[in-house]
Amino acid sequence: AVIYVVAQRGDGAVDLPRIDHEYAWKAYDAAALVGTSLAFTLDVPAYKQVFIWVWVDLDGDGYVNQPAEPGGATGPWYTDAIRDDLTITLAPAYDPE
């Protein structure tokens, strides 16, 4: 599994082939999790509004937000201050079947 932490411009699913369009992002191997926590730092431009999203690509196919693949967000945040100790609850993507 690959875990993506993304400072996104909007509040929808990230398009991994275009992830560089977002303000900042980092990818982590699932082994980076410590219990249920993941330490991360993202450098984002000043005076912008961002959503901090966590996406999990369970099968490593390069797509997120597929059925049963978790995602979650916090925000919007205005980048005028340092934010730490964010809590993001992950929920599986909707499966219409």
Backbone hydrogen bonds, N-H to C=O, Kabsch-Sander energy under -0.5 kcal/mol:
donor,donor_aa,acceptor,acceptor_aa,energy
2,V,57,D,-1.6
3,I,28,Y,-3.2
4,Y,2,V,-0.5
4,Y,55,W,-3.3
5,V,26,K,-2.7
6,V,4,Y,-0.5
6,V,53,W,-2.8
7,A,24,A,-3.1
8,Q,6,V,-1.1
8,Q,51,F,-3.0
16,L,14,V,-0.9
18,R,15,D,-2.0
19,I,16,L,-1.7
21,H,18,R,-2.3
22,E,19,I,-1.8
23,Y,7,A,-1.3
24,A,7,A,-1.1
26,K,5,V,-2.1
28,Y,3,I,-2.9
30,A,1,A,-1.4
32,A,29,D,-2.6
33,L,30,A,-1.7
34,V,37,S,-3.2
35,G,33,L,-0.6
36,T,34,V,-0.6
37,S,34,V,-2.0
44,V,42,L,-0.6
47,Y,79,T,-0.5
48,K,45,P,-0.5
50,V,48,K,-0.5
50,V,77,W,-3.1
51,F,8,Q,-2.1
52,I,74,T,-2.5
53,W,6,V,-2.9
53,W,51,F,-0.8
54,V,72,G,-2.7
55,W,4,Y,-2.7
56,V,70,P,-2.1
57,D,2,V,-3.0
57,D,55,W,-0.5
58,L,56,V,-1.1
60,G,57,D,-0.6
68,A,93,A,-1.1
69,E,66,Q,-2.6
71,G,91,A,-1.7
72,G,54,V,-1.7
74,T,52,I,-1.7
77,W,50,V,-3.3
79,T,48,K,-2.8
79,T,77,W,-0.5
80,D,78,Y,-1.1
81,A,78,Y,-0.6
88,I,86,L,-0.5
90,L,88,I,-0.5
91,A,71,G,-2.2
93,A,66,Q,-0.6
93,A,69,E,-1.2
